[in-house]
């Protein structure tokens, strides 16, 4: 189907754009008519994306032009080169692109006698400050973070990588939203096969709008399976972490309106790294990483293993006798564990909607209800509360919210299977999780358990041991 284009008839062009923009029905879409060198002209822009002082200066300059100033000016490109006092100006005749540009915040200038519109990129999006992210803090290092404005985010990365190899490739996704997406990569370091795969997947995305920003895009790029909760995309709100990933040959995807960067490809072992590891010396960084791995693995197996031992007390050695329940009650242990799992998630959801003024009070009340009161009421035994408190806190030792819930779901599954089939259920739960992990693939098609499967000793040692910063380790 042939795309509609502008003609040399000013009235026809103006009518086309007015109808496409539904100018009379939108209060914030403005079509400001002016005179430029004796010719009729109109400026289209969105009120919330344009600063008054910029428009005032632009209109003042254009309205001061005289008819003799246009002698020898035959095209809109020549007019833009000579008389548009702004940095980013393009000429466009396709009505679809003009409409999308205006709705994206670009100022459109339509002048009588020209068959192209001049698109002036003077937009200013509402934006908050680049403060440090709440969920990815560091003791030392940069305190800036990504925001919801795409251009600001690309600038934060450009500030850290001043190399012509750094490529910012922009595409649009969404038939309705036309959301801007930027692929960030180093031209001579990125795997060209993975880059082509990501490009093809973006081209094949068929969706009206990325309503949930990067989550909507992630589900379009990596088709989720209902039985597999493990995340295939790593997120970061830190420009320094994103820049380091780019320098290691990864692809970073920035989505407009999202303060997070998507890092591809990602295997499960990539989540064990944290920004804090690299703001301390290698020995301390390695220790922190080791603690994180051990504690996070305990969140998976601690309560199922303890429950298995409680079901088989003859297996408990004397030196572990303190883990036995001293004062049992009438509520089954597995029911207590599952109930606290449920209550903790309920408290997390409630805390999201709790006003910050009441958050401290909420924490105190929650601790009392789950702790002393619940034990005295004979709902839970103290040992269950203790182990679940450790698991709940330990979940925050790594920054991926999605991976924490993946481990939680399998922890609950192992508990249920153990309650049904004892030790065989415990083994079946671990085997089932391993089967799901080994059958998972990253967006590049590589195994999700790489570098363990397939085994790569050098890559695995780099993930487990914090190496000193060098050309091969950013």
Secondary structure as the mmCIF struct_conf table of DSSP 4:
data_model
#
loop_
_struct_conf.conf_type_id
_struct_conf.id
_struct_conf.beg_label_comp_id
_struct_conf.beg_label_asym_id
_struct_conf.beg_label_seq_id
_struct_conf.end_label_comp_id
_struct_conf.end_label_asym_id
_struct_conf.end_label_seq_id
HELX_LH_PP_P HELX_LH_PP_P1 UNK A 2 UNK A 4
STRN STRN1 UNK A 5 UNK A 5
BEND BEND1 UNK A 8 UNK A 8
HELX_RH_AL_P HELX_RH_AL_P1 UNK A 10 UNK A 21
TURN_TY1_P TURN_TY1_P1 UNK A 22 UNK A 22
HELX_RH_3T_P HELX_RH_3T_P1 UNK A 23 UNK A 25
TURN_TY1_P TURN_TY1_P2 UNK A 27 UNK A 28
STRN STRN2 UNK A 29 UNK A 36
TURN_TY1_P TURN_TY1_P3 UNK A 37 UNK A 38
STRN STRN3 UNK A 39 UNK A 46
HELX_RH_3T_P HELX_RH_3T_P2 UNK A 47 UNK A 49
BEND BEND2 UNK A 50 UNK A 50
HELX_RH_AL_P HELX_RH_AL_P2 UNK A 52 UNK A 63
TURN_TY1_P TURN_TY1_P4 UNK A 64 UNK A 64
HELX_RH_3T_P HELX_RH_3T_P3 UNK A 67 UNK A 70
TURN_TY1_P TURN_TY1_P5 UNK A 71 UNK A 72
BEND BEND3 UNK A 75 UNK A 75
HELX_RH_AL_P HELX_RH_AL_P3 UNK A 76 UNK A 83
BEND BEND4 UNK A 86 UNK A 87
STRN STRN4 UNK A 89 UNK A 92
STRN STRN5 UNK A 94 UNK A 94
HELX_RH_AL_P HELX_RH_AL_P4 UNK A 95 UNK A 103
TURN_TY1_P TURN_TY1_P6 UNK A 104 UNK A 105
STRN STRN6 UNK A 107 UNK A 111
TURN_TY1_P TURN_TY1_P7 UNK A 112 UNK A 113
BEND BEND5 UNK A 115 UNK A 116
STRN STRN7 UNK A 117 UNK A 120
HELX_LH_PP_P HELX_LH_PP_P2 UNK A 131 UNK A 133
TURN_TY1_P TURN_TY1_P8 UNK A 134 UNK A 135
BEND BEND6 UNK A 136 UNK A 136
BEND BEND7 UNK A 139 UNK A 141
BEND BEND8 UNK A 148 UNK A 148
HELX_RH_AL_P HELX_RH_AL_P5 UNK A 150 UNK A 158
TURN_TY1_P TURN_TY1_P9 UNK A 159 UNK A 160
TURN_TY1_P TURN_TY1_P10 UNK A 164 UNK A 165
STRN STRN8 UNK A 166 UNK A 173
TURN_TY1_P TURN_TY1_P11 UNK A 175 UNK A 177
STRN STRN9 UNK A 179 UNK A 186
TURN_TY1_P TURN_TY1_P12 UNK A 187 UNK A 189
BEND BEND9 UNK A 190 UNK A 190
HELX_RH_AL_P HELX_RH_AL_P6 UNK A 192 UNK A 203
TURN_TY1_P TURN_TY1_P13 UNK A 204 UNK A 204
BEND BEND10 UNK A 208 UNK A 208
TURN_TY1_P TURN_TY1_P14 UNK A 211 UNK A 213
HELX_RH_AL_P HELX_RH_AL_P7 UNK A 214 UNK A 221
BEND BEND11 UNK A 222 UNK A 222
TURN_TY1_P TURN_TY1_P15 UNK A 226 UNK A 227
BEND BEND12 UNK A 232 UNK A 232
STRN STRN10 UNK A 234 UNK A 236
HELX_RH_AL_P HELX_RH_AL_P8 UNK A 239 UNK A 247
TURN_TY1_P TURN_TY1_P16 UNK A 248 UNK A 249
STRN STRN11 UNK A 251 UNK A 255
TURN_TY1_P TURN_TY1_P17 UNK A 256 UNK A 257
BEND BEND13 UNK A 259 UNK A 259
STRN STRN12 UNK A 261 UNK A 264
BEND BEND14 UNK A 265 UNK A 265
HELX_RH_3T_P HELX_RH_3T_P4 UNK A 268 UNK A 272
HELX_RH_3T_P HELX_RH_3T_P5 UNK A 275 UNK A 279
BEND BEND15 UNK A 280 UNK A 280
HELX_RH_AL_P HELX_RH_AL_P9 UNK A 282 UNK A 311
TURN_TY1_P TURN_TY1_P18 UNK A 312 UNK A 312
HELX_RH_3T_P HELX_RH_3T_P6 UNK A 313 UNK A 315
HELX_RH_3T_P HELX_RH_3T_P7 UNK A 318 UNK A 323
BEND BEND16 UNK A 324 UNK A 324
BEND BEND17 UNK A 326 UNK A 327
BEND BEND18 UNK A 330 UNK A 331
HELX_RH_AL_P HELX_RH_AL_P10 UNK A 333 UNK A 352
TURN_TY1_P TURN_TY1_P19 UNK A 353 UNK A 353
BEND BEND19 UNK A 354 UNK A 354
HELX_RH_3T_P HELX_RH_3T_P8 UNK A 356 UNK A 358
HELX_RH_AL_P HELX_RH_AL_P11 UNK A 359 UNK A 368
HELX_RH_PI_P HELX_RH_PI_P1 UNK A 369 UNK A 373
HELX_RH_AL_P HELX_RH_AL_P12 UNK A 374 UNK A 376
TURN_TY1_P TURN_TY1_P20 UNK A 377 UNK A 378
BEND BEND20 UNK A 379 UNK A 380
HELX_RH_AL_P HELX_RH_AL_P13 UNK A 382 UNK A 394
HELX_RH_3T_P HELX_RH_3T_P9 UNK A 395 UNK A 397
BEND BEND21 UNK A 398 UNK A 399
HELX_RH_AL_P HELX_RH_AL_P14 UNK A 401 UNK A 439
STRN STRN13 UNK A 441 UNK A 441
TURN_TY1_P TURN_TY1_P21 UNK A 443 UNK A 444
BEND BEND22 UNK A 445 UNK A 445
STRN STRN14 UNK A 447 UNK A 447
TURN_TY1_P TURN_TY1_P22 UNK A 448 UNK A 450
STRN STRN15 UNK A 451 UNK A 451
TURN_TY1_P TURN_TY1_P23 UNK A 452 UNK A 454
STRN STRN16 UNK A 455 UNK A 455
HELX_RH_AL_P HELX_RH_AL_P15 UNK A 457 UNK A 464
BEND BEND23 UNK A 465 UNK A 465
HELX_LH_PP_P HELX_LH_PP_P3 UNK A 467 UNK A 469
STRN STRN17 UNK A 470 UNK A 470
TURN_TY1_P TURN_TY1_P24 UNK A 471 UNK A 472
STRN STRN18 UNK A 473 UNK A 473
#
